Amino acid sequence: MINTIDNSFIRSVVPKTRTRSTIQVQDIKSKKARNLVRGIDPSSHRSTKKALEKIKHNCKYSDYKKALQYIKTSPIFDNNDIGQLFNEHCPKGMPSLVEFSPREITFQIDCYSSKLLEISEKAEDIVKYLKDNDLISALNACNEMVDLKGTSIFLIRMLSYITNRYNLLSYEDNEVLSKIDFLKSKIQLSKCSFVEEAVTQLSNLRTSHLAICKRINDFSGTFPYGYIAKSFIKPIPQDSKEFDQTLSAFYSFSLFDAFLYFKMIISQDLPFLTKLEIKDELSSAYEKITCIDFLPDTMYESIDESSGYYYLRECFLFVEQPKALEFLTIHGYYYSDFSNNYSSISHVKNLIDRYFLGLNSLNQLKCSNFNEVHINWDKYESSTCGMLENSTALIHLLTKKQGHLDEEEQLLFVKLMSFSRDVGQICHPDYLLSIANSAKDNQLKLVTQCLITINKNSQYNEHQLRSTIQNYCINEFNSDLIELLKYLYDVSPAVAEHLLQACNETFLCTLFLLVEKPVDALQLRADMLHWFGEKTDDERYIDRAKTLRIDIQINKERGTIDDSRIYVDPLKFTQWFEDNMVSKLTMALDNLIIGSQFVKLDWSKKNASLGTSEEIIDSILNCYKEFCENKVFGIASYLGRRIRHGTFKGTAITEVKNLPKKEEYQHLFEDKDFKNKFDEWMLQYESMIEDLVKTHLQIKSKRKPHGLITTSIDSPIKNTAADQLIIEILNIYSKRSGVIRLPSLITDCCWKLVDYDLTRTKKLLSEMKSSHGVFSYTPKNYSNKFRRQYSKFTQEVNSITGQKFGLMASWFNKPNYASPSTDIYLLFNVVVSEVKDSVSNFNPVIDLDDRNFSVNGGTYYVIYDALYVLVHNTARHGKSDGKILFSVSKPEDRNAIKINLMSEVDSYEALNHAKEQIEKGLKITDNDDDAHIIEGKSGLKKLRKLEKEGSISNISFMTDEENTMLCFEFYFELSSRGKYNDIDS
């Protein structure tokens, strides 16, 4: 019987041979610690973590480290998420860093040298394949590395590098994507989401590098993977403590990562590190990996002025290569958020000084077109540098000079803005302030003030910028901001573009010396955009100018131009988005695109987190929630200031309440019946206002269930707007500028979503005015004279409440800087009004559908242009006081709207003449005119141009002889921007 005992379990938990590195339970001195270790469920990460935490707090630290080391080396814990020295899948790790000394870690490295050599050979194979962009072979080697328990930070970096090559070099091999997905699933990458997010976002060429770096640098916890992420940005440690912590962090993930990091840093001969040796064969294996260089010529399709920036972003992926390490160390030192600049150690300072050797003046920098560009590893070369190297060279000089520039350099500084990038974010504000204070030239004052505002946006800095712009404009350009823009463009297009971006409608409204009324700010903004668009041949700016001008006309039609509208700070919302959401959203989008997944749009599944589609939905909903609820920059902030802190109540009540104090009405209140009636009405009126403020003019929440502003997609209109946002995001995301455009795209969508609630709010105000804001009184047994006085008082009360409620309702109009949206029927009325102004005696009878159909975004100028052509020709050929029938419908078989317009003609002869002229006009396709908005001119060939560009489609013209009518029809594609759908083209 004894001979049949199954001892397989015993053999499975006891190593065949005990190496010098293997810790056994009996090696842990504390009995309590030993018992806690024995009580761990090896398959449970929670149980393991809980036991280790108890050991940490109740036993000696040495026992805690031995217990952890036992778990990391014992085969019993092979699949535990704490992680071992070698892993098949990514470990979750421990919540706090456990510091092992470099000597302890190098001891483990030597003990497991055979295993490390085996994994190193695979790492060498991967790098060799990637040097030649052989992605399939590299992925096969990655898979073999995983089978060797080589899952590591190195492997994650290589997968990200492969993903970038696939995207940048336009591969179409689906096998690459399927292998990437397979490996991510095999190593369970989602278990270390912090590392995954850091690697993905830092190397994602579409995200804001500086924003991601700032998030990582601001991380202050003791989570091990936080130290790893920081080493991606700043690979050379400041001191021995930082080295020990980072090495321990890599060790917590895998011994192979600790080996790579140790060799990389030790090879730098840093003076504060103790020289430790590892086996020669390991050093030799490391050298084989590092001697293979990834060349930019094979990494990118072509080398241009932006390639250095892209290379910098990817350097950490192959940081073992000496050239990449030095490039990252030098340029990463300057190209980072200024608030996180580290005092450079002598080693880094020597690298920087050597790279910029001989650079002493701004006139040595590149200040002309980037025609021939190389990525310069060894030394700054102005003749072949790109935008990144020129920018870091500029910051190097400003730092060296502490911002003190001579007169020649001050003038050159302005021009250099067109040949550098992100200076406002990476330059220390003290240096910019020094330049601004010594500036004698107005150009320089304006440029530095713009940069300071970017660098540190505050009310004071914004005031300084306003003051600088106004003084410069008044003193030298006769208060003409367009002339200032033109002048700056000749000096530096980049400076002109920044001024254009700074001067949005909200900012222009604050230039009180230049802009008298809010509508003037809109018109000025449109003029600036139009000029810049024509100057740069960029249709996007011209499109926005057209849309603004149409919006002015729409607001005139509505009678809603004012400057007291609900407000969300777009800059602060964008900053919040970059700090909190860009990485999550872009990662979900990357997963969606790489996985070629189908998007299921169910906006009710908030926080479901069942898949990529749900992650995207969660991200969008979180953005909208912040847009509404943020008490610093969101709608909640506006409600707090404008509504709840007395403004609303004061506006609604004060003048009405003071009316009885007027001398002409005082004697009326001697009538007790009248006084009681008014006091009772006033009490109900005040109670209604109080209820509005406390109950309804709120963000809806559990505490405020009747709040009118909701943060959910709770209506068909909101659902349509949210769906369209996803379509637009997917359309632009694959472009390099895609991520940069995400904040404005999402801001626009948030305004579309909240516009539904704003409309509900205005409707409720109108209802409350009708039900509680009307005072009436019928006097008894009084003369006609007294009756007239009572009537006059009553009318004045109701006039005041009507005015006040109209004013307060206007506060809930969407601001002009938000993405416009309008009803097509209203747009048609605007066009008719415009044509009436340009064509005398045109006074048609309009017959509209009794429906509404809204179009969102800045593309409805296309419909405006098309309608203007048709209505203008109707005025020319039709009956001046005849009927115009206008209707809009939505076909079920396509994402478009169908627009029909029919106009009455005087006679059968006039019908035939009009038919001949219109058909002739529609046949012309060359030398197309524009449907000018300002001059009121248009031509039928404009329709063909819009059709050719893809903005509209299926233009149809016919005549109705029986009713003597001209009939037009066309489709407007809701999911297409026509010619400019791809703004990167």
Secondary structure, 3 states (H helix, E strand, C coil): CHHHCCCHHHHHHCCCCCCCCCCCHHHCCCHHHHHHHHCCCCCCHHHHHHHHHHHHHHCCHHHHHHHHHHHHHCHHHCCCCCCCCCECCCCCCCCCCCCCCHHHHHHHHHHCHHHHHHHHHHHHHHHHHHHCCCHHHHHHHHHHHHHCCECCHHHHHHHHHHHHHHHHCCCCCHHHHHHHHHHHHHCCHHHHHHHHHHHHHHHCCCCCHHHHHHHHHCCCCCCHHHHHHHHHHCCCCCCHHHHHHHHHHHHHHCHHHHHHHHHHHHCCCCCCCCCCCCCHHHHHHHHHHHCCCCCHHHHCCCCCCCHHHHHHHHHHHHCCCHHHHHHHHHHHHHCCCHHHCCCCCHHHHHHHHHHCCCCCCHHHCCCCCCCCCCCCCCCCCCCCCCHHHHHHHHHHHHHHHCCCCCHHHHHHHHHHHHHCCCHHHHCCHHHHHHHHHHCCCHHHHHHHHHHHHHHCCCHHHHHHHHHHHHHHHHHHHCCCHHHHHHHHHHHCHHHHHHHHHHCCHHHHHCCCCCCCCHHHHHHHHHHHHHHHHHHHCCHHHHHHHHHHHHHHHHHHHHCCCCCCCCCCCHHHHHHHHHHHCHHHHHHHHHHHHHCCCCCCCCCCCCCCCCCHHHHHHHHHHHHHHHHHHCCCCCHHHHHHHHHHCCHHHHHHHHHHHHHHHCHHHHHHHHCHHHHHHHHHHHHHHHHHHHHHHHHHCCECCCCCCCCCECCCCCCHHHHHHHHHHHHHHHHHHCCCCHHHHHHHHHHHHHHHHHHHHHHHHHHHHHHHHHHHCCCCCCCCCCCHHHHHHHHHHHHHHHHHHHHHHHHHHHCCCCCCCCCCEEEHHHHHHHHHHHHHHHCCCCCCEEEECCCCCEEECCCCHHHHHHHHHHHHHHHHHCCCCCEEEEEEECCCCCCEEEEEEEEECCCHHHHHHHHHHHHHHHHCCCCCCCCCCCCCCCCCHHHHHHHHHCCEEEEEEEEECCCCEEEEEEEEECCCCHHHCCCCC
